């Protein structure tokens, strides 16, 4: 058949090429393409060794003749920008990288800083082997349905495991049906704020010292955030009577952040009595409740009145922030609103939930926390002893607990001490940055630093501690 057309395999096979974004400037296509490629190489957007698209593929992408691309490639090979290798295409040539002078933050030395600010961690402590063992067991036994979108409140296996753990370790009264899994405390607090807002709550009182990111979050959700004055007995009760009925109060009762004091027994009962009398709710942030060093940790406030306390816990401090795993135990009366606020699809990795379930159920979580508790107790004791000897004018606030310590400095020395620490490569935080905007500068604790003693390696800690003591006033 004379008119029969034949098509070769190479013509029917789809061409797979590399994508390359180029913006051609000027009127001449070849000049514009050459300039664009040179700039991409010069700026580092095309790294040495990068393979470029074939001439036919790039010509089709740019809407130009293939000969234009071929001529451009040949010219840049001659200039030394590209290398053409027979059988392996065209690549970016190796060139000397431009020398850049790193910009240092104010007062920062050229050395790598030691992250002693709250929130940092010694990530080498992550329990890799136990976590890997838990992952193998969890994934091999996971049902096929586990790889779907999942329950918006979280995997039921994890909620069951947490109900047992929280009851045993923190004295929390928790039914698995009332536990909600979130991607961190920040996410959980946002969900609760939206749920409270839907019920007409417009105020969440907060402690006069705390993380500004949480105050900002609550304000973003439309909440007023009056301050509750903090002293050596934790958050005070004085401001509660000014709140509208049904309001909420966000507390860190086991270990006030960042000053380190526990909520006293009379104030624990005072907050609960206020919640019962006014229909209010206490939001209990138990961020490091497992880390009490002088004795067994005091039980969670929620255990005294689960109908008026929302309990928050997280794996960020005990294991690692990268897990993005946290949980909230919700009173029955708030559960419908929280369920709606959380959404219809789970927002936490189902696989990580299954692994953490196995990690908790197998005892791996208990063993890891016990090991970290021993290490951090020793760190804090060394910090207190060293400062007492070398910087007697500095006082460590709070009780033996947690992962950081607030250091009370002589009045007027916070800024200078912060700068001196930065010059020595120590990234610390000033106590003033945690102060509520409503609190006067001349408060109970006017000057101080917050030092995360758990955030450096065992080998670095002795020298870091000596450096820290040397910059104290």
Secondary structure, DSSP 8 states (H G I E B T S, - for coil): -TT-----HHHHS------------SS-HHHHHHHHHHHHHHTTSS-TT-B---HHHHHHHHTS-HHHHHHHHHHHHHHTSEEEETTTEEEE-------------TT--SS--EE-STT---GGGS-HHHHHHHHHHHHHH--GGGGS---TT--HHHHHHHHHHHHHHH-----GGGEEEESSHHHHHHHHHHHHHHTT--BEEEESBS-HHHHHHHHHTT-B--EE-EETTEE-SGGGGGS-TT-EEEE--SS-TTT-----HHHHHHHHHHHHHHT-EEEEE-TTTT-BSSSS----GGGG-TTTEEEEEESTTTT-GGG--EEEE--HHHHHHHHHHH-SS--S-HHHHHHHHHHHHTTHHHHHHHHHHHHHHHHHHHHHHHHHHH-TT-EE-S-SBSSEEEEE--TT-HHHHHHHHHHTTEE-EEGGGGB-TTS-SSSSS-SEEEEETTSS-HHHHHHHHHHHHHT--
